[in-house]
Amino acid sequence: MDSLLMLIPVALFLGLLGLGGFLWALRSGQFEDLDGAANRILFEEDDMPPPAAPPPAGENGKPEKRS
């Protein structure tokens, strides 16, 4: 019985702490763009330039030195 006197306030405090965290996340915009992450995975962005072509190879297969 003595443990209930301690556990009930602890449970209420943790519940209020969780509710406060949820309300803070709601007000700070954590749940604004729910579909953005799903769309970013599906569509490729062309921000990166294409890789550069390797220099032409000489007779021995190594790149030629240019002066």
Backbone as XML, in Angstrom:
<?xml version="1.0"?>
<chain id="A" units="angstrom">
  <residue number="1" name="MET">
    <atom name="N" x="0.826" y="-1.193" z="0.000"/>
    <atom name="CA" x="0.000" y="0.000" z="0.000"/>
    <atom name="C" x="0.870" y="1.257" z="0.000"/>
  </residue>
  <residue number="2" name="ASP">
    <atom name="N" x="1.995" y="1.175" z="0.711"/>
    <atom name="CA" x="2.874" y="2.330" z="0.757"/>
    <atom name="C" x="3.492" y="2.611" z="-0.617"/>
  </residue>
  <residue number="3" name="SER">
    <atom name="N" x="3.682" y="1.558" z="-1.396"/>
    <atom name="CA" x="4.285" y="1.768" z="-2.709"/>
    <atom name="C" x="3.328" y="2.523" z="-3.643"/>
  </residue>
  <residue number="4" name="LEU">
    <atom name="N" x="2.003" y="2.335" z="-3.463"/>
    <atom name="CA" x="1.045" y="3.063" z="-4.292"/>
    <atom name="C" x="1.100" y="4.560" z="-4.018"/>
  </residue>
  <residue number="5" name="LEU">
    <atom name="N" x="1.381" y="4.925" z="-2.791"/>
    <atom name="CA" x="1.479" y="6.345" z="-2.461"/>
    <atom name="C" x="2.652" y="7.004" z="-3.181"/>
  </residue>
  <residue number="6" name="MET">
    <atom name="N" x="3.632" y="6.219" z="-3.532"/>
    <atom name="CA" x="4.766" y="6.754" z="-4.260"/>
    <atom name="C" x="4.581" y="6.589" z="-5.775"/>
  </residue>
  <residue number="7" name="LEU">
    <atom name="N" x="4.011" y="5.471" z="-6.222"/>
    <atom name="CA" x="3.909" y="5.179" z="-7.645"/>
    <atom name="C" x="2.872" y="6.042" z="-8.365"/>
  </residue>
  <residue number="8" name="ILE">
    <atom name="N" x="1.781" y="6.393" z="-7.712"/>
    <atom name="CA" x="0.748" y="7.202" z="-8.366"/>
    <atom name="C" x="1.277" y="8.591" z="-8.718"/>
  </residue>
  <residue number="9" name="PRO">
    <atom name="N" x="1.917" y="9.317" z="-7.805"/>
    <atom name="CA" x="2.467" y="10.621" z="-8.207"/>
    <atom name="C" x="3.575" y="10.507" z="-9.264"/>
  </residue>
  <residue number="10" name="VAL">
    <atom name="N" x="4.389" y="9.464" z="-9.197"/>
    <atom name="CA" x="5.442" y="9.271" z="-10.199"/>
    <atom name="C" x="4.810" y="9.030" z="-11.568"/>
  </residue>
  <residue number="11" name="ALA">
    <atom name="N" x="3.760" y="8.213" z="-11.629"/>
    <atom name="CA" x="3.083" y="7.934" z="-12.892"/>
    <atom name="C" x="2.419" y="9.202" z="-13.437"/>
  </residue>
  <residue number="12" name="LEU">
    <atom name="N" x="1.792" y="9.985" z="-12.573"/>
    <atom name="CA" x="1.178" y="11.237" z="-13.014"/>
    <atom name="C" x="2.234" y="12.213" z="-13.533"/>
  </residue>
  <residue number="13" name="PHE">
    <atom name="N" x="3.371" y="12.295" z="-12.851"/>
    <atom name="CA" x="4.440" y="13.182" z="-13.280"/>
    <atom name="C" x="4.979" y="12.762" z="-14.642"/>
  </residue>
  <residue number="14" name="LEU">
    <atom name="N" x="5.223" y="11.472" z="-14.839"/>
    <atom name="CA" x="5.728" y="10.991" z="-16.126"/>
    <atom name="C" x="4.711" y="11.204" z="-17.245"/>
  </residue>
  <residue number="15" name="GLY">
    <atom name="N" x="3.434" y="11.024" z="-16.940"/>
    <atom name="CA" x="2.393" y="11.276" z="-17.937"/>
    <atom name="C" x="2.351" y="12.742" z="-18.331"/>
  </residue>
  <residue number="16" name="LEU">
    <atom name="N" x="2.435" y="13.637" z="-17.353"/>
    <atom name="CA" x="2.443" y="15.070" z="-17.650"/>
    <atom name="C" x="3.713" y="15.469" z="-18.395"/>
  </residue>
  <residue number="17" name="LEU">
    <atom name="N" x="4.817" y="14.848" z="-18.060"/>
    <atom name="CA" x="6.074" y="15.112" z="-18.763"/>
    <atom name="C" x="5.963" y="14.700" z="-20.240"/>
  </residue>
  <residue number="18" name="GLY">
    <atom name="N" x="5.382" y="13.538" z="-20.502"/>
    <atom name="CA" x="5.174" y="13.081" z="-21.875"/>
    <atom name="C" x="4.208" y="13.981" z="-22.633"/>
  </residue>
  <residue number="19" name="LEU">
    <atom name="N" x="3.132" y="14.399" z="-21.978"/>
    <atom name="CA" x="2.180" y="15.307" z="-22.607"/>
    <atom name="C" x="2.834" y="16.647" z="-22.922"/>
  </residue>
  <residue number="20" name="GLY">
    <atom name="N" x="3.642" y="17.139" z="-21.993"/>
    <atom name="CA" x="4.359" y="18.395" z="-22.230"/>
    <atom name="C" x="5.332" y="18.276" z="-23.397"/>
  </residue>
  <residue number="21" name="GLY">
    <atom name="N" x="6.029" y="17.155" z="-23.501"/>
    <atom name="CA" x="6.939" y="16.936" z="-24.622"/>
    <atom name="C" x="6.197" y="16.871" z="-25.949"/>
  </residue>
  <residue number="22" name="PHE">
    <atom name="N" x="5.050" y="16.231" z="-25.949"/>
    <atom name="CA" x="4.251" y="16.149" z="-27.173"/>
    <atom name="C" x="3.745" y="17.523" z="-27.593"/>
  </residue>
  <residue number="23" name="LEU">
    <atom name="N" x="3.256" y="18.298" z="-26.633"/>
    <atom name="CA" x="2.769" y="19.641" z="-26.959"/>
    <atom name="C" x="3.905" y="20.543" z="-27.438"/>
  </residue>
  <residue number="24" name="TRP">
    <atom name="N" x="5.082" y="20.410" z="-26.845"/>
    <atom name="CA" x="6.237" y="21.186" z="-27.297"/>
    <atom name="C" x="6.589" y="20.829" z="-28.747"/>
  </residue>
  <residue number="25" name="ALA">
    <atom name="N" x="6.584" y="19.531" z="-29.069"/>
    <atom name="CA" x="6.897" y="19.093" z="-30.427"/>
    <atom name="C" x="5.841" y="19.596" z="-31.408"/>
  </residue>
  <residue number="26" name="LEU">
    <atom name="N" x="4.595" y="19.629" z="-30.991"/>
    <atom name="CA" x="3.523" y="20.111" z="-31.847"/>
    <atom name="C" x="3.702" y="21.593" z="-32.143"/>
  </residue>
  <residue number="27" name="ARG">
    <atom name="N" x="4.034" y="22.373" z="-31.135"/>
    <atom name="CA" x="4.175" y="23.822" z="-31.309"/>
    <atom name="C" x="5.454" y="24.200" z="-32.049"/>
  </residue>
  <residue number="28" name="SER">
    <atom name="N" x="6.484" y="23.375" z="-31.964"/>
    <atom name="CA" x="7.744" y="23.727" z="-32.624"/>
    <atom name="C" x="7.803" y="23.238" z="-34.066"/>
  </residue>
  <residue number="29" name="GLY">
    <atom name="N" x="6.733" y="22.645" z="-34.580"/>
    <atom name="CA" x="6.665" y="22.273" z="-35.992"/>
    <atom name="C" x="7.246" y="20.916" z="-36.318"/>
  </residue>
  <residue number="30" name="GLN">
    <atom name="N" x="7.332" y="20.017" z="-35.374"/>
    <atom name="CA" x="7.905" y="18.696" z="-35.647"/>
    <atom name="C" x="7.006" y="17.848" z="-36.545"/>
  </residue>
  <residue number="31" name="PHE">
    <atom name="N" x="5.717" y="18.141" z="-36.587"/>
    <atom name="CA" x="4.770" y="17.321" z="-37.340"/>
    <atom name="C" x="4.204" y="18.068" z="-38.541"/>
  </residue>
  <residue number="32" name="GLU">
    <atom name="N" x="4.919" y="19.057" z="-39.062"/>
    <atom name="CA" x="4.415" y="19.863" z="-40.166"/>
    <atom name="C" x="4.431" y="19.105" z="-41.489"/>
  </residue>
  <residue number="33" name="ASP">
    <atom name="N" x="5.531" y="18.469" z="-41.835"/>
    <atom name="CA" x="5.693" y="17.856" z="-43.148"/>
    <atom name="C" x="5.797" y="16.343" z="-43.006"/>
  </residue>
  <residue number="34" name="LEU">
    <atom name="N" x="4.662" y="15.689" z="-42.898"/>
    <atom name="CA" x="4.673" y="14.237" z="-42.694"/>
    <atom name="C" x="4.974" y="13.472" z="-43.972"/>
  </residue>
  <residue number="35" name="ASP">
    <atom name="N" x="4.654" y="14.041" z="-45.136"/>
    <atom name="CA" x="4.861" y="13.342" z="-46.401"/>
    <atom name="C" x="6.197" y="13.675" z="-47.052"/>
  </residue>
  <residue number="36" name="GLY">
    <atom name="N" x="6.918" y="14.642" z="-46.529"/>
    <atom name="CA" x="8.160" y="15.081" z="-47.154"/>
    <atom name="C" x="9.221" y="13.997" z="-47.197"/>
  </residue>
  <residue number="37" name="ALA">
    <atom name="N" x="9.414" y="13.284" z="-46.107"/>
    <atom name="CA" x="10.440" y="12.240" z="-46.072"/>
    <atom name="C" x="10.090" y="11.092" z="-47.025"/>
  </residue>
  <residue number="38" name="ALA">
    <atom name="N" x="8.818" y="10.761" z="-47.111"/>
    <atom name="CA" x="8.408" y="9.685" z="-48.020"/>
    <atom name="C" x="8.637" y="10.094" z="-49.473"/>
  </residue>
  <residue number="39" name="ASN">
    <atom name="N" x="8.379" y="11.354" z="-49.796"/>
    <atom name="CA" x="8.583" y="11.816" z="-51.176"/>
    <atom name="C" x="10.053" y="11.958" z="-51.507"/>
  </residue>
  <residue number="40" name="ARG">
    <atom name="N" x="10.877" y="12.349" z="-50.556"/>
    <atom name="CA" x="12.306" y="12.509" z="-50.826"/>
    <atom name="C" x="12.964" y="11.177" z="-51.155"/>
  </residue>
  <residue number="41" name="ILE">
    <atom name="N" x="12.452" y="10.104" z="-50.614"/>
    <atom name="CA" x="13.024" y="8.780" z="-50.899"/>
    <atom name="C" x="12.681" y="8.358" z="-52.327"/>
  </residue>
  <residue number="42" name="LEU">
    <atom name="N" x="11.509" y="8.738" z="-52.823"/>
    <atom name="CA" x="11.052" y="8.266" z="-54.122"/>
    <atom name="C" x="11.648" y="9.040" z="-55.288"/>
  </residue>
  <residue number="43" name="PHE">
    <atom name="N" x="11.922" y="10.323" z="-55.101"/>
    <atom name="CA" x="12.370" y="11.158" z="-56.206"/>
    <atom name="C" x="13.828" y="11.533" z="-56.028"/>
  </residue>
  <residue number="44" name="GLU">
    <atom name="N" x="14.603" y="11.343" z="-57.096"/>
    <atom name="CA" x="16.034" y="11.634" z="-57.052"/>
    <atom name="C" x="16.263" y="13.096" z="-57.391"/>
  </residue>
  <residue number="45" name="GLU">
    <atom name="N" x="17.097" y="13.745" z="-56.616"/>
    <atom name="CA" x="17.422" y="15.141" z="-56.888"/>
    <atom name="C" x="18.683" y="15.200" z="-57.738"/>
  </residue>
  <residue number="46" name="ASP">
    <atom name="N" x="18.728" y="16.118" z="-58.684"/>
    <atom name="CA" x="19.867" y="16.246" z="-59.585"/>
    <atom name="C" x="20.790" y="17.369" z="-59.130"/>
  </residue>
  <residue number="47" name="ASP">
    <atom name="N" x="21.110" y="17.432" z="-57.856"/>
    <atom name="CA" x="21.965" y="18.482" z="-57.331"/>
    <atom name="C" x="23.440" y="18.215" z="-57.608"/>
  </residue>
  <residue number="48" name="MET">
    <atom name="N" x="23.829" y="16.951" z="-57.708"/>
    <atom name="CA" x="25.234" y="16.616" z="-57.903"/>
    <atom name="C" x="25.566" y="16.630" z="-59.393"/>
  </residue>
  <residue number="49" name="PRO">
    <atom name="N" x="26.710" y="17.219" z="-59.768"/>
    <atom name="CA" x="27.104" y="17.199" z="-61.186"/>
    <atom name="C" x="27.534" y="15.785" z="-61.587"/>
  </residue>
  <residue number="50" name="PRO">
    <atom name="N" x="27.468" y="15.474" z="-62.864"/>
    <atom name="CA" x="27.907" y="14.139" z="-63.294"/>
    <atom name="C" x="29.412" y="13.983" z="-63.070"/>
  </residue>
  <residue number="51" name="PRO">
    <atom name="N" x="29.892" y="12.756" z="-62.880"/>
    <atom name="CA" x="31.324" y="12.552" z="-62.654"/>
    <atom name="C" x="32.139" y="12.955" z="-63.878"/>
  </residue>
  <residue number="52" name="ALA">
    <atom name="N" x="33.342" y="13.458" z="-63.631"/>
    <atom name="CA" x="34.215" y="13.894" z="-64.721"/>
    <atom name="C" x="34.740" y="12.680" z="-65.478"/>
  </residue>
  <residue number="53" name="ALA">
    <atom name="N" x="34.958" y="12.858" z="-66.779"/>
    <atom name="CA" x="35.481" y="11.775" z="-67.608"/>
    <atom name="C" x="36.960" y="11.580" z="-67.293"/>
  </residue>
  <residue number="54" name="PRO">
    <atom name="N" x="37.442" y="10.346" z="-67.272"/>
    <atom name="CA" x="38.870" y="10.114" z="-67.000"/>
    <atom name="C" x="39.713" y="10.640" z="-68.164"/>
  </residue>
  <residue number="55" name="PRO">
    <atom name="N" x="40.959" y="11.027" z="-67.904"/>
    <atom name="CA" x="41.824" y="11.518" z="-68.991"/>
    <atom name="C" x="42.123" y="10.390" z="-69.975"/>
  </residue>
  <residue number="56" name="PRO">
    <atom name="N" x="42.390" y="10.734" z="-71.236"/>
    <atom name="CA" x="42.667" y="9.686" z="-72.238"/>
    <atom name="C" x="43.942" y="8.923" z="-71.879"/>
  </residue>
  <residue number="57" name="ALA">
    <atom name="N" x="43.924" y="7.630" z="-72.159"/>
    <atom name="CA" x="45.067" y="6.776" z="-71.821"/>
    <atom name="C" x="46.093" y="6.809" z="-72.944"/>
  </residue>
  <residue number="58" name="GLY">
    <atom name="N" x="47.372" y="6.683" z="-72.571"/>
    <atom name="CA" x="48.470" y="6.629" z="-73.547"/>
    <atom name="C" x="48.644" y="5.226" z="-74.076"/>
  </residue>
  <residue number="59" name="GLU">
    <atom name="N" x="49.800" y="4.972" z="-74.666"/>
    <atom name="CA" x="50.074" y="3.665" z="-75.260"/>
    <atom name="C" x="50.176" y="2.563" z="-74.212"/>
  </residue>
  <residue number="60" name="ASN">
    <atom name="N" x="50.710" y="2.884" z="-73.030"/>
    <atom name="CA" x="50.905" y="1.848" z="-72.011"/>
    <atom name="C" x="49.710" y="1.755" z="-71.059"/>
  </residue>
  <residue number="61" name="GLY">
    <atom name="N" x="48.616" y="2.451" z="-71.341"/>
    <atom name="CA" x="47.420" y="2.351" z="-70.515"/>
    <atom name="C" x="47.389" y="3.372" z="-69.380"/>
  </residue>
  <residue number="62" name="LYS">
    <atom name="N" x="48.457" y="4.134" z="-69.205"/>
    <atom name="CA" x="48.495" y="5.158" z="-68.157"/>
    <atom name="C" x="48.110" y="6.495" z="-68.779"/>
  </residue>
  <residue number="63" name="PRO">
    <atom name="N" x="47.585" y="7.405" z="-67.991"/>
    <atom name="CA" x="47.240" y="8.732" z="-68.540"/>
    <atom name="C" x="48.470" y="9.446" z="-69.065"/>
  </residue>
  <residue number="64" name="GLU">
    <atom name="N" x="48.305" y="10.161" z="-70.168"/>
    <atom name="CA" x="49.415" y="10.897" z="-70.756"/>
    <atom name="C" x="49.729" y="12.136" z="-69.939"/>
  </residue>
  <residue number="65" name="LYS">
    <atom name="N" x="51.007" y="12.472" z="-69.868"/>
    <atom name="CA" x="51.413" y="13.699" z="-69.200"/>
    <atom name="C" x="51.342" y="14.831" z="-70.206"/>
  </residue>
  <residue number="66" name="ARG">
    <atom name="N" x="50.702" y="15.894" z="-69.790"/>
    <atom name="CA" x="50.602" y="17.055" z="-70.668"/>
    <atom name="C" x="51.497" y="18.153" z="-70.116"/>
  </residue>
  <residue number="67" name="SER">
    <atom name="N" x="52.197" y="18.842" z="-71.009"/>
    <atom name="CA" x="53.068" y="19.926" z="-70.532"/>
    <atom name="C" x="52.577" y="21.279" z="-70.977"/>
  </residue>
</chain>
